[in-house]
């Protein structure tokens, strides 16, 4: 429940302040975070490490 209100508040901030450039930044940060999370607990880790 709290994460939904956080998302709503984030998008309301972006819409109100016209900070559209923040959307790709947040998406890239989330993708990199997910990649690091999965790379540390996956058997595919040796193949992901060269990306960094």
mmCIF entry with sequence, helices, sheets and N, C-alpha, C, O atoms, coordinates in Angstrom:
data_MODEL
# 
_entry.id   MODEL 
# 
_entity.id                         1 
_entity.type                       polymer 
_entity.pdbx_number_of_molecules   1 
# 
_entity_poly.entity_id                      1 
_entity_poly.type                           'polypeptide(L)' 
_entity_poly.nstd_linkage                   no 
_entity_poly.nstd_monomer                   no 
_entity_poly.pdbx_seq_one_letter_code       
;(UNK)(UNK)(UNK)(UNK)(UNK)(UNK)(UNK)(UNK)(UNK)(UNK)(UNK)(UNK)(UNK)(UNK)(UNK)(UNK)
(UNK)(UNK)(UNK)(UNK)(UNK)(UNK)(UNK)(UNK)(UNK)(UNK)(UNK)(UNK)(UNK)(UNK)(UNK)(UNK)
(UNK)(UNK)(UNK)(UNK)(UNK)(UNK)(UNK)(UNK)(UNK)(UNK)(UNK)(UNK)(UNK)(UNK)(UNK)(UNK)
(UNK)(UNK)(UNK)(UNK)
;
_entity_poly.pdbx_seq_one_letter_code_can   XXXXXXXXXXXXXXXXXXXXXXXXXXXXXXXXXXXXXXXXXXXXXXXXXXXX 
_entity_poly.pdbx_strand_id                 A 
# 
loop_
_entity_poly_seq.entity_id 
_entity_poly_seq.num 
_entity_poly_seq.mon_id 
_entity_poly_seq.hetero 
1 1  UNK n 
1 2  UNK n 
1 3  UNK n 
1 4  UNK n 
1 5  UNK n 
1 6  UNK n 
1 7  UNK n 
1 8  UNK n 
1 9  UNK n 
1 10 UNK n 
1 11 UNK n 
1 12 UNK n 
1 13 UNK n 
1 14 UNK n 
1 15 UNK n 
1 16 UNK n 
1 17 UNK n 
1 18 UNK n 
1 19 UNK n 
1 20 UNK n 
1 21 UNK n 
1 22 UNK n 
1 23 UNK n 
1 24 UNK n 
1 25 UNK n 
1 26 UNK n 
1 27 UNK n 
1 28 UNK n 
1 29 UNK n 
1 30 UNK n 
1 31 UNK n 
1 32 UNK n 
1 33 UNK n 
1 34 UNK n 
1 35 UNK n 
1 36 UNK n 
1 37 UNK n 
1 38 UNK n 
1 39 UNK n 
1 40 UNK n 
1 41 UNK n 
1 42 UNK n 
1 43 UNK n 
1 44 UNK n 
1 45 UNK n 
1 46 UNK n 
1 47 UNK n 
1 48 UNK n 
1 49 UNK n 
1 50 UNK n 
1 51 UNK n 
1 52 UNK n 
# 
_struct_asym.id          A 
_struct_asym.entity_id   1 
# 
loop_
_struct_conf.conf_type_id 
_struct_conf.id 
_struct_conf.pdbx_PDB_helix_id 
_struct_conf.beg_label_comp_id 
_struct_conf.beg_label_asym_id 
_struct_conf.beg_label_seq_id 
_struct_conf.pdbx_beg_PDB_ins_code 
_struct_conf.end_label_comp_id 
_struct_conf.end_label_asym_id 
_struct_conf.end_label_seq_id 
_struct_conf.pdbx_end_PDB_ins_code 
_struct_conf.beg_auth_comp_id 
_struct_conf.beg_auth_asym_id 
_struct_conf.beg_auth_seq_id 
_struct_conf.end_auth_comp_id 
_struct_conf.end_auth_asym_id 
_struct_conf.end_auth_seq_id 
_struct_conf.pdbx_PDB_helix_class 
_struct_conf.details 
_struct_conf.pdbx_PDB_helix_length 
HELX_P HELX_P1 AA1 UNK A 2  ? UNK A 17 ? UNK A 2  UNK A 17 1 ? 16 
HELX_P HELX_P2 AA2 UNK A 21 ? UNK A 40 ? UNK A 21 UNK A 40 1 ? 20 
HELX_P HELX_P3 AA3 UNK A 45 ? UNK A 48 ? UNK A 45 UNK A 48 1 ? 4  
HELX_P HELX_P4 AA4 UNK A 49 ? UNK A 51 ? UNK A 49 UNK A 51 5 ? 3  
# 
_struct_conf_type.id          HELX_P 
_struct_conf_type.criteria    ? 
_struct_conf_type.reference   ? 
# 
loop_
_atom_site.group_PDB 
_atom_site.id 
_atom_site.type_symbol 
_atom_site.label_atom_id 
_atom_site.label_alt_id 
_atom_site.label_comp_id 
_atom_site.label_asym_id 
_atom_site.label_entity_id 
_atom_site.label_seq_id 
_atom_site.pdbx_PDB_ins_code 
_atom_site.Cartn_x 
_atom_site.Cartn_y 
_atom_site.Cartn_z 
_atom_site.occupancy 
_atom_site.B_iso_or_equiv 
_atom_site.pdbx_formal_charge 
_atom_site.auth_seq_id 
_atom_site.auth_comp_id 
_atom_site.auth_asym_id 
_atom_site.auth_atom_id 
_atom_site.pdbx_PDB_model_num 
ATOM 1   N N  . UNK A 1 1  ? 0.830  -1.193  0.000   1.00 0.00 ? 1  UNK A N  1 
ATOM 2   C CA . UNK A 1 1  ? 0.000  0.000   0.000   1.00 0.00 ? 1  UNK A CA 1 
ATOM 3   C C  . UNK A 1 1  ? 0.871  1.253   0.000   1.00 0.00 ? 1  UNK A C  1 
ATOM 4   O O  . UNK A 1 1  ? 0.592  2.205   -0.728  1.00 0.00 ? 1  UNK A O  1 
ATOM 5   N N  . UNK A 1 2  ? 1.912  1.254   0.804   1.00 0.00 ? 2  UNK A N  1 
ATOM 6   C CA . UNK A 1 2  ? 2.762  2.434   0.889   1.00 0.00 ? 2  UNK A CA 1 
ATOM 7   C C  . UNK A 1 2  ? 3.512  2.664   -0.413  1.00 0.00 ? 2  UNK A C  1 
ATOM 8   O O  . UNK A 1 2  ? 3.732  3.811   -0.803  1.00 0.00 ? 2  UNK A O  1 
ATOM 9   N N  . UNK A 1 3  ? 3.914  1.581   -1.099  1.00 0.00 ? 3  UNK A N  1 
ATOM 10  C CA . UNK A 1 3  ? 4.659  1.750   -2.339  1.00 0.00 ? 3  UNK A CA 1 
ATOM 11  C C  . UNK A 1 3  ? 3.767  2.324   -3.438  1.00 0.00 ? 3  UNK A C  1 
ATOM 12  O O  . UNK A 1 3  ? 4.254  3.057   -4.298  1.00 0.00 ? 3  UNK A O  1 
ATOM 13  N N  . UNK A 1 4  ? 2.486  2.009   -3.427  1.00 0.00 ? 4  UNK A N  1 
ATOM 14  C CA . UNK A 1 4  ? 1.582  2.580   -4.418  1.00 0.00 ? 4  UNK A CA 1 
ATOM 15  C C  . UNK A 1 4  ? 1.426  4.082   -4.201  1.00 0.00 ? 4  UNK A C  1 
ATOM 16  O O  . UNK A 1 4  ? 1.414  4.850   -5.164  1.00 0.00 ? 4  UNK A O  1 
ATOM 17  N N  . UNK A 1 5  ? 1.310  4.496   -2.969  1.00 0.00 ? 5  UNK A N  1 
ATOM 18  C CA . UNK A 1 5  ? 1.173  5.926   -2.722  1.00 0.00 ? 5  UNK A CA 1 
ATOM 19  C C  . UNK A 1 5  ? 2.476  6.648   -3.022  1.00 0.00 ? 5  UNK A C  1 
ATOM 20  O O  . UNK A 1 5  ? 2.465  7.807   -3.437  1.00 0.00 ? 5  UNK A O  1 
ATOM 21  N N  . UNK A 1 6  ? 3.604  5.968   -2.815  1.00 0.00 ? 6  UNK A N  1 
ATOM 22  C CA . UNK A 1 6  ? 4.894  6.558   -3.156  1.00 0.00 ? 6  UNK A CA 1 
ATOM 23  C C  . UNK A 1 6  ? 5.002  6.750   -4.670  1.00 0.00 ? 6  UNK A C  1 
ATOM 24  O O  . UNK A 1 6  ? 5.468  7.788   -5.140  1.00 0.00 ? 6  UNK A O  1 
ATOM 25  N N  . UNK A 1 7  ? 4.569  5.743   -5.423  1.00 0.00 ? 7  UNK A N  1 
ATOM 26  C CA . UNK A 1 7  ? 4.580  5.871   -6.885  1.00 0.00 ? 7  UNK A CA 1 
ATOM 27  C C  . UNK A 1 7  ? 3.655  6.984   -7.361  1.00 0.00 ? 7  UNK A C  1 
ATOM 28  O O  . UNK A 1 7  ? 4.019  7.775   -8.231  1.00 0.00 ? 7  UNK A O  1 
ATOM 29  N N  . UNK A 1 8  ? 2.475  7.041   -6.794  1.00 0.00 ? 8  UNK A N  1 
ATOM 30  C CA . UNK A 1 8  ? 1.532  8.107   -7.164  1.00 0.00 ? 8  UNK A CA 1 
ATOM 31  C C  . UNK A 1 8  ? 2.117  9.479   -6.854  1.00 0.00 ? 8  UNK A C  1 
ATOM 32  O O  . UNK A 1 8  ? 2.015  10.405  -7.658  1.00 0.00 ? 8  UNK A O  1 
ATOM 33  N N  . UNK A 1 9  ? 2.727  9.598   -5.688  1.00 0.00 ? 9  UNK A N  1 
ATOM 34  C CA . UNK A 1 9  ? 3.322  10.874  -5.293  1.00 0.00 ? 9  UNK A CA 1 
ATOM 35  C C  . UNK A 1 9  ? 4.494  11.238  -6.203  1.00 0.00 ? 9  UNK A C  1 
ATOM 36  O O  . UNK A 1 9  ? 4.667  12.404  -6.558  1.00 0.00 ? 9  UNK A O  1 
ATOM 37  N N  . UNK A 1 10 ? 5.299  10.243  -6.579  1.00 0.00 ? 10 UNK A N  1 
ATOM 38  C CA . UNK A 1 10 ? 6.430  10.496  -7.465  1.00 0.00 ? 10 UNK A CA 1 
ATOM 39  C C  . UNK A 1 10 ? 5.951  10.995  -8.827  1.00 0.00 ? 10 UNK A C  1 
ATOM 40  O O  . UNK A 1 10 ? 6.476  11.980  -9.346  1.00 0.00 ? 10 UNK A O  1 
ATOM 41  N N  . UNK A 1 11 ? 4.958  10.323  -9.408  1.00 0.00 ? 11 UNK A N  1 
ATOM 42  C CA . UNK A 1 11 ? 4.460  10.743  -10.713 1.00 0.00 ? 11 UNK A CA 1 
ATOM 43  C C  . UNK A 1 11 ? 3.717  12.072  -10.634 1.00 0.00 ? 11 UNK A C  1 
ATOM 44  O O  . UNK A 1 11 ? 3.746  12.848  -11.589 1.00 0.00 ? 11 UNK A O  1 
ATOM 45  N N  . UNK A 1 12 ? 3.060  12.347  -9.524  1.00 0.00 ? 12 UNK A N  1 
ATOM 46  C CA . UNK A 1 12 ? 2.423  13.650  -9.354  1.00 0.00 ? 12 UNK A CA 1 
ATOM 47  C C  . UNK A 1 12 ? 3.485  14.750  -9.287  1.00 0.00 ? 12 UNK A C  1 
ATOM 48  O O  . UNK A 1 12 ? 3.299  15.831  -9.846  1.00 0.00 ? 12 UNK A O  1 
ATOM 49  N N  . UNK A 1 13 ? 4.587  14.474  -8.608  1.00 0.00 ? 13 UNK A N  1 
ATOM 50  C CA . UNK A 1 13 ? 5.692  15.438  -8.551  1.00 0.00 ? 13 UNK A CA 1 
ATOM 51  C C  . UNK A 1 13 ? 6.259  15.692  -9.939  1.00 0.00 ? 13 UNK A C  1 
ATOM 52  O O  . UNK A 1 13 ? 6.486  16.839  -10.325 1.00 0.00 ? 13 UNK A O  1 
ATOM 53  N N  . UNK A 1 14 ? 6.489  14.609  -10.693 1.00 0.00 ? 14 UNK A N  1 
ATOM 54  C CA . UNK A 1 14 ? 7.038  14.753  -12.046 1.00 0.00 ? 14 UNK A CA 1 
ATOM 55  C C  . UNK A 1 14 ? 6.083  15.563  -12.926 1.00 0.00 ? 14 UNK A C  1 
ATOM 56  O O  . UNK A 1 14 ? 6.513  16.438  -13.677 1.00 0.00 ? 14 UNK A O  1 
ATOM 57  N N  . UNK A 1 15 ? 4.815  15.270  -12.830 1.00 0.00 ? 15 UNK A N  1 
ATOM 58  C CA . UNK A 1 15 ? 3.826  15.977  -13.650 1.00 0.00 ? 15 UNK A CA 1 
ATOM 59  C C  . UNK A 1 15 ? 3.744  17.455  -13.255 1.00 0.00 ? 15 UNK A C  1 
ATOM 60  O O  . UNK A 1 15 ? 3.667  18.328  -14.120 1.00 0.00 ? 15 UNK A O  1 
ATOM 61  N N  . UNK A 1 16 ? 3.761  17.728  -11.964 1.00 0.00 ? 16 UNK A N  1 
ATOM 62  C CA . UNK A 1 16 ? 3.616  19.112  -11.489 1.00 0.00 ? 16 UNK A CA 1 
ATOM 63  C C  . UNK A 1 16 ? 4.857  19.947  -11.771 1.00 0.00 ? 16 UNK A C  1 
ATOM 64  O O  . UNK A 1 16 ? 4.749  21.097  -12.198 1.00 0.00 ? 16 UNK A O  1 
ATOM 65  N N  . UNK A 1 17 ? 6.029  19.377  -11.535 1.00 0.00 ? 17 UNK A N  1 
ATOM 66  C CA . UNK A 1 17 ? 7.282  20.117  -11.693 1.00 0.00 ? 17 UNK A CA 1 
ATOM 67  C C  . UNK A 1 17 ? 7.871  20.017  -13.097 1.00 0.00 ? 17 UNK A C  1 
ATOM 68  O O  . UNK A 1 17 ? 8.879  20.657  -13.398 1.00 0.00 ? 17 UNK A O  1 
ATOM 69  N N  . UNK A 1 18 ? 7.240  19.213  -13.955 1.00 0.00 ? 18 UNK A N  1 
ATOM 70  C CA . UNK A 1 18 ? 7.693  19.021  -15.336 1.00 0.00 ? 18 UNK A CA 1 
ATOM 71  C C  . UNK A 1 18 ? 9.139  18.521  -15.398 1.00 0.00 ? 18 UNK A C  1 
ATOM 72  O O  . UNK A 1 18 ? 9.950  19.026  -16.174 1.00 0.00 ? 18 UNK A O  1 
ATOM 73  N N  . UNK A 1 19 ? 9.441  17.536  -14.580 1.00 0.00 ? 19 UNK A N  1 
ATOM 74  C CA . UNK A 1 19 ? 10.781 16.945  -14.524 1.00 0.00 ? 19 UNK A CA 1 
ATOM 75  C C  . UNK A 1 19 ? 10.748 15.589  -15.235 1.00 0.00 ? 19 UNK A C  1 
ATOM 76  O O  . UNK A 1 19 ? 11.015 14.556  -14.622 1.00 0.00 ? 19 UNK A O  1 
ATOM 77  N N  . UNK A 1 20 ? 10.423 15.599  -16.515 1.00 0.00 ? 20 UNK A N  1 
ATOM 78  C CA . UNK A 1 20 ? 10.276 14.372  -17.277 1.00 0.00 ? 20 UNK A CA 1 
ATOM 79  C C  . UNK A 1 20 ? 11.593 13.617  -17.433 1.00 0.00 ? 20 UNK A C  1 
ATOM 80  O O  . UNK A 1 20 ? 11.582 12.409  -17.669 1.00 0.00 ? 20 UNK A O  1 
ATOM 81  N N  . UNK A 1 21 ? 12.711 14.295  -17.308 1.00 0.00 ? 21 UNK A N  1 
ATOM 82  C CA . UNK A 1 21 ? 14.011 13.652  -17.449 1.00 0.00 ? 21 UNK A CA 1 
ATOM 83  C C  . UNK A 1 21 ? 14.286 12.680  -16.301 1.00 0.00 ? 21 UNK A C  1 
ATOM 84  O O  . UNK A 1 21 ? 15.195 11.857  -16.406 1.00 0.00 ? 21 UNK A O  1 
ATOM 85  N N  . UNK A 1 22 ? 13.532 12.755  -15.219 1.00 0.00 ? 22 UNK A N  1 
ATOM 86  C CA . UNK A 1 22 ? 13.759 11.864  -14.082 1.00 0.00 ? 22 UNK A CA 1 
ATOM 87  C C  . UNK A 1 22 ? 13.261 10.441  -14.337 1.00 0.00 ? 22 UNK A C  1 
ATOM 88  O O  . UNK A 1 22 ? 13.747 9.500   -13.710 1.00 0.00 ? 22 UNK A O  1 
ATOM 89  N N  . UNK A 1 23 ? 12.311 10.271  -15.238 1.00 0.00 ? 23 UNK A N  1 
ATOM 90  C CA . UNK A 1 23 ? 11.738 8.944   -15.485 1.00 0.00 ? 23 UNK A CA 1 
ATOM 91  C C  . UNK A 1 23 ? 12.800 7.975   -16.020 1.00 0.00 ? 23 UNK A C  1 
ATOM 92  O O  . UNK A 1 23 ? 12.947 6.889   -15.460 1.00 0.00 ? 23 UNK A O  1 
ATOM 93  N N  . UNK A 1 24 ? 13.546 8.318   -17.079 1.00 0.00 ? 24 UNK A N  1 
ATOM 94  C CA . UNK A 1 24 ? 14.574 7.366   -17.531 1.00 0.00 ? 24 UNK A CA 1 
ATOM 95  C C  . UNK A 1 24 ? 15.656 7.127   -16.488 1.00 0.00 ? 24 UNK A C  1 
ATOM 96  O O  . UNK A 1 24 ? 16.189 6.021   -16.391 1.00 0.00 ? 24 UNK A O  1 
ATOM 97  N N  . UNK A 1 25 ? 15.984 8.147   -15.712 1.00 0.00 ? 25 UNK A N  1 
ATOM 98  C CA . UNK A 1 25 ? 16.995 7.994   -14.672 1.00 0.00 ? 25 UNK A CA 1 
ATOM 99  C C  . UNK A 1 25 ? 16.554 6.962   -13.637 1.00 0.00 ? 25 UNK A C  1 
ATOM 100 O O  . UNK A 1 25 ? 17.335 6.087   -13.263 1.00 0.00 ? 25 UNK A O  1 
ATOM 101 N N  . UNK A 1 26 ? 15.336 7.056   -13.182 1.00 0.00 ? 26 UNK A N  1 
ATOM 102 C CA . UNK A 1 26 ? 14.815 6.116   -12.184 1.00 0.00 ? 26 UNK A CA 1 
ATOM 103 C C  . UNK A 1 26 ? 14.706 4.713   -12.775 1.00 0.00 ? 26 UNK A C  1 
ATOM 104 O O  . UNK A 1 26 ? 15.010 3.732   -12.096 1.00 0.00 ? 26 UNK A O  1 
ATOM 105 N N  . UNK A 1 27 ? 14.280 4.611   -14.021 1.00 0.00 ? 27 UNK A N  1 
ATOM 106 C CA . UNK A 1 27 ? 14.156 3.297   -14.657 1.00 0.00 ? 27 UNK A CA 1 
ATOM 107 C C  . UNK A 1 27 ? 15.528 2.637   -14.775 1.00 0.00 ? 27 UNK A C  1 
ATOM 108 O O  . UNK A 1 27 ? 15.666 1.447   -14.492 1.00 0.00 ? 27 UNK A O  1 
ATOM 109 N N  . UNK A 1 28 ? 16.536 3.390   -15.187 1.00 0.00 ? 28 UNK A N  1 
ATOM 110 C CA . UNK A 1 28 ? 17.881 2.836   -15.312 1.00 0.00 ? 28 UNK A CA 1 
ATOM 111 C C  . UNK A 1 28 ? 18.411 2.407   -13.945 1.00 0.00 ? 28 UNK A C  1 
ATOM 112 O O  . UNK A 1 28 ? 19.025 1.346   -13.831 1.00 0.00 ? 28 UNK A O  1 
ATOM 113 N N  . UNK A 1 29 ? 18.186 3.202   -12.921 1.00 0.00 ? 29 UNK A N  1 
ATOM 114 C CA . UNK A 1 29 ? 18.637 2.836   -11.582 1.00 0.00 ? 29 UNK A CA 1 
ATOM 115 C C  . UNK A 1 29 ? 17.950 1.560   -11.093 1.00 0.00 ? 29 UNK A C  1 
ATOM 116 O O  . UNK A 1 29 ? 18.591 0.711   -10.474 1.00 0.00 ? 29 UNK A O  1 
ATOM 117 N N  . UNK A 1 30 ? 16.668 1.422   -11.362 1.00 0.00 ? 30 UNK A N  1 
ATOM 118 C CA . UNK A 1 30 ? 15.949 0.208   -10.961 1.00 0.00 ? 30 UNK A CA 1 
ATOM 119 C C  . UNK A 1 30 ? 16.454 -1.018  -11.726 1.00 0.00 ? 30 UNK A C  1 
ATOM 120 O O  . UNK A 1 30 ? 16.588 -2.096  -11.146 1.00 0.00 ? 30 UNK A O  1 
ATOM 121 N N  . UNK A 1 31 ? 16.733 -0.860  -13.016 1.00 0.00 ? 31 UNK A N  1 
ATOM 122 C CA . UNK A 1 31 ? 17.235 -1.984  -13.813 1.00 0.00 ? 31 UNK A CA 1 
ATOM 123 C C  . UNK A 1 31 ? 18.620 -2.401  -13.333 1.00 0.00 ? 31 UNK A C  1 
ATOM 124 O O  . UNK A 1 31 ? 18.891 -3.594  -13.203 1.00 0.00 ? 31 UNK A O  1 
ATOM 125 N N  . UNK A 1 32 ? 19.495 -1.443  -13.068 1.00 0.00 ? 32 UNK A N  1 
ATOM 126 C CA . UNK A 1 32 ? 20.835 -1.771  -12.581 1.00 0.00 ? 32 UNK A CA 1 
ATOM 127 C C  . UNK A 1 32 ? 20.747 -2.434  -11.204 1.00 0.00 ? 32 UNK A C  1 
ATOM 128 O O  . UNK A 1 32 ? 21.475 -3.391  -10.938 1.00 0.00 ? 32 UNK A O  1 
ATOM 129 N N  . UNK A 1 33 ? 19.882 -1.949  -10.339 1.00 0.00 ? 33 UNK A N  1 
ATOM 130 C CA . UNK A 1 33 ? 19.699 -2.561  -9.032  1.00 0.00 ? 33 UNK A CA 1 
ATOM 131 C C  . UNK A 1 33 ? 19.180 -3.980  -9.134  1.00 0.00 ? 33 UNK A C  1 
ATOM 132 O O  . UNK A 1 33 ? 19.637 -4.862  -8.407  1.00 0.00 ? 33 UNK A O  1 
ATOM 133 N N  . UNK A 1 34 ? 18.224 -4.213  -10.035 1.00 0.00 ? 34 UNK A N  1 
ATOM 134 C CA . UNK A 1 34 ? 17.705 -5.565  -10.231 1.00 0.00 ? 34 UNK A CA 1 
ATOM 135 C C  . UNK A 1 34 ? 18.776 -6.474  -10.811 1.00 0.00 ? 34 UNK A C  1 
ATOM 136 O O  . UNK A 1 34 ? 18.874 -7.641  -10.430 1.00 0.00 ? 34 UNK A O  1 
ATOM 137 N N  . UNK A 1 35 ? 19.575 -5.952  -11.723 1.00 0.00 ? 35 UNK A N  1 
ATOM 138 C CA . UNK A 1 35 ? 20.647 -6.752  -12.315 1.00 0.00 ? 35 UNK A CA 1 
ATOM 139 C C  . UNK A 1 35 ? 21.670 -7.148  -11.265 1.00 0.00 ? 35 UNK A C  1 
ATOM 140 O O  . UNK A 1 35 ? 22.135 -8.287  -11.262 1.00 0.00 ? 35 UNK A O  1 
ATOM 141 N N  . UNK A 1 36 ? 22.026 -6.243  -10.383 1.00 0.00 ? 36 UNK A N  1 
ATOM 142 C CA . UNK A 1 36 ? 22.967 -6.559  -9.308  1.00 0.00 ? 36 UNK A CA 1 
ATOM 143 C C  . UNK A 1 36 ? 22.364 -7.575  -8.344  1.00 0.00 ? 36 UNK A C  1 
ATOM 144 O O  . UNK A 1 36 ? 23.048 -8.496  -7.898  1.00 0.00 ? 36 UNK A O  1 
ATOM 145 N N  . UNK A 1 37 ? 21.100 -7.409  -8.027  1.00 0.00 ? 37 UNK A N  1 
ATOM 146 C CA . UNK A 1 37 ? 20.427 -8.347  -7.130  1.00 0.00 ? 37 UNK A CA 1 
ATOM 147 C C  . UNK A 1 37 ? 20.393 -9.754  -7.716  1.00 0.00 ? 37 UNK A C  1 
ATOM 148 O O  . UNK A 1 37 ? 20.704 -10.723 -7.024  1.00 0.00 ? 37 UNK A O  1 
ATOM 149 N N  . UNK A 1 38 ? 20.020 -9.869  -8.977  1.00 0.00 ? 38 UNK A N  1 
ATOM 150 C CA . UNK A 1 38 ? 19.939 -11.180 -9.607  1.00 0.00 ? 38 UNK A CA 1 
ATOM 151 C C  . UNK A 1 38 ? 21.316 -11.757 -9.892  1.00 0.00 ? 38 UNK A C  1 
ATOM 152 O O  . UNK A 1 38 ? 21.488 -12.976 -9.881  1.00 0.00 ? 38 UNK A O  1 
ATOM 153 N N  . UNK A 1 39 ? 22.285 -10.914 -10.144 1.00 0.00 ? 39 UNK A N  1 
ATOM 154 C CA . UNK A 1 39 ? 23.630 -11.406 -10.442 1.00 0.00 ? 39 UNK A CA 1 
ATOM 155 C C  . UNK A 1 39 ? 24.283 -12.014 -9.209  1.00 0.00 ? 39 UNK A C  1 
ATOM 156 O O  . UNK A 1 39 ? 25.095 -12.933 -9.325  1.00 0.00 ? 39 UNK A O  1 
ATOM 157 N N  . UNK A 1 40 ? 23.939 -11.515 -8.045  1.00 0.00 ? 40 UNK A N  1 
ATOM 158 C CA . UNK A 1 40 ? 24.565 -12.040 -6.835  1.00 0.00 ? 40 UNK A CA 1 
ATOM 159 C C  . UNK A 1 40 ? 23.962 -13.371 -6.387  1.00 0.00 ? 40 UNK A C  1 
ATOM 160 O O  . UNK A 1 40 ? 24.592 -14.115 -5.636  1.00 0.00 ? 40 UNK A O  1 
ATOM 161 N N  . UNK A 1 41 ? 22.755 -13.671 -6.839  1.00 0.00 ? 41 UNK A N  1 
ATOM 162 C CA . UNK A 1 41 ? 22.101 -14.896 -6.370  1.00 0.00 ? 41 UNK A CA 1 
ATOM 163 C C  . UNK A 1 41 ? 21.735 -15.843 -7.512  1.00 0.00 ? 41 UNK A C  1 
ATOM 164 O O  . UNK A 1 41 ? 20.834 -16.670 -7.368  1.00 0.00 ? 41 UNK A O  1 
ATOM 165 N N  . UNK A 1 42 ? 22.413 -15.729 -8.618  1.00 0.00 ? 42 UNK A N  1 
ATOM 166 C CA . UNK A 1 42 ? 22.053 -16.521 -9.773  1.00 0.00 ? 42 UNK A CA 1 
ATOM 167 C C  . UNK A 1 42 ? 23.242 -17.345 -10.265 1.00 0.00 ? 42 UNK A C  1 
ATOM 168 O O  . UNK A 1 42 ? 24.391 -16.936 -10.100 1.00 0.00 ? 42 UNK A O  1 
ATOM 169 N N  . UNK A 1 43 ? 22.974 -18.484 -10.859 1.00 0.00 ? 43 UNK A N  1 
ATOM 170 C CA . UNK A 1 43 ? 24.084 -19.240 -11.459 1.00 0.00 ? 43 UNK A CA 1 
ATOM 171 C C  . UNK A 1 43 ? 24.641 -18.559 -12.711 1.00 0.00 ? 43 UNK A C  1 
ATOM 172 O O  . UNK A 1 43 ? 25.682 -18.963 -13.229 1.00 0.00 ? 43 UNK A O  1 
ATOM 173 N N  . UNK A 1 44 ? 23.955 -17.542 -13.187 1.00 0.00 ? 44 UNK A N  1 
ATOM 174 C CA . UNK A 1 44 ? 24.435 -16.793 -14.352 1.00 0.00 ? 44 UNK A CA 1 
ATOM 175 C C  . UNK A 1 44 ? 25.379 -15.660 -13.965 1.00 0.00 ? 44 UNK A C  1 
ATOM 176 O O  . UNK A 1 44 ? 25.786 -14.872 -14.819 1.00 0.00 ? 44 UNK A O  1 
ATOM 177 N N  . UNK A 1 45 ? 25.726 -15.575 -12.696 1.00 0.00 ? 45 UNK A N  1 
ATOM 178 C CA . UNK A 1 45 ? 26.566 -14.489 -12.208 1.00 0.00 ? 45 UNK A CA 1 
ATOM 179 C C  . UNK A 1 45 ? 27.877 -14.327 -12.970 1.00 0.00 ? 45 UNK A C  1 
ATOM 180 O O  . UNK A 1 45 ? 28.252 -13.190 -13.256 1.00 0.00 ? 45 UNK A O  1 
ATOM 181 N N  . UNK A 1 46 ? 28.599 -15.396 -13.316 1.00 0.00 ? 46 UNK A N  1 
ATOM 182 C CA . UNK A 1 46 ? 29.853 -15.201 -14.045 1.00 0.00 ? 46 UNK A CA 1 
ATOM 183 C C  . UNK A 1 46 ? 29.668 -14.532 -15.403 1.00 0.00 ? 46 UNK A C  1 
ATOM 184 O O  . UNK A 1 46 ? 30.596 -13.910 -15.920 1.00 0.00 ? 46 UNK A O  1 
ATOM 185 N N  . UNK A 1 47 ? 28.479 -14.654 -15.982 1.00 0.00 ? 47 UNK A N  1 
ATOM 186 C CA . UNK A 1 47 ? 28.241 -14.035 -17.288 1.00 0.00 ? 47 UNK A CA 1 
ATOM 187 C C  . UNK A 1 47 ? 27.815 -12.583 -17.163 1.00 0.00 ? 47 UNK A C  1 
ATOM 188 O O  . UNK A 1 47 ? 27.940 -11.818 -18.119 1.00 0.00 ? 47 UNK A O  1 
ATOM 189 N N  . UNK A 1 48 ? 27.315 -12.196 -16.004 1.00 0.00 ? 48 UNK A N  1 
ATOM 190 C CA . UNK A 1 48 ? 26.850 -10.828 -15.788 1.00 0.00 ? 48 UNK A CA 1 
ATOM 191 C C  . UNK A 1 48 ? 27.984 -9.940  -15.298 1.00 0.00 ? 48 UNK A C  1 
ATOM 192 O O  . UNK A 1 48 ? 27.988 -8.744  -15.591 1.00 0.00 ? 48 UNK A O  1 
ATOM 193 N N  . UNK A 1 49 ? 28.939 -10.486 -14.566 1.00 0.00 ? 49 UNK A N  1 
ATOM 194 C CA . UNK A 1 49 ? 30.019 -9.699  -13.997 1.00 0.00 ? 49 UNK A CA 1 
ATOM 195 C C  . UNK A 1 49 ? 30.836 -8.924  -15.032 1.00 0.00 ? 49 UNK A C  1 
ATOM 196 O O  . UNK A 1 49 ? 31.249 -7.805  -14.732 1.00 0.00 ? 49 UNK A O  1 
ATOM 197 N N  . UNK A 1 50 ? 31.092 -9.450  -16.228 1.00 0.00 ? 50 UNK A N  1 
ATOM 198 C CA . UNK A 1 50 ? 31.845 -8.651  -17.200 1.00 0.00 ? 50 UNK A CA 1 
ATOM 199 C C  . UNK A 1 50 ? 31.154 -7.366  -17.634 1.00 0.00 ? 50 UNK A C  1 
ATOM 200 O O  . UNK A 1 50 ? 31.800 -6.472  -18.180 1.00 0.00 ? 50 UNK A O  1 
ATOM 201 N N  . UNK A 1 51 ? 29.850 -7.262  -17.400 1.00 0.00 ? 51 UNK A N  1 
ATOM 202 C CA . UNK A 1 51 ? 29.132 -6.040  -17.768 1.00 0.00 ? 51 UNK A CA 1 
ATOM 203 C C  . UNK A 1 51 ? 29.551 -4.876  -16.877 1.00 0.00 ? 51 UNK A C  1 
ATOM 204 O O  . UNK A 1 51 ? 29.420 -3.716  -17.269 1.00 0.00 ? 51 UNK A O  1 
ATOM 205 N N  . UNK A 1 52 ? 30.052 -5.177  -15.686 1.00 0.00 ? 52 UNK A N  1 
ATOM 206 C CA . UNK A 1 52 ? 30.450 -4.130  -14.763 1.00 0.00 ? 52 UNK A CA 1 
ATOM 207 C C  . UNK A 1 52 ? 31.950 -4.006  -14.765 1.00 0.00 ? 52 UNK A C  1 
ATOM 208 O O  . UNK A 1 52 ? 32.501 -3.171  -14.048 1.00 0.00 ? 52 UNK A O  1 
# 
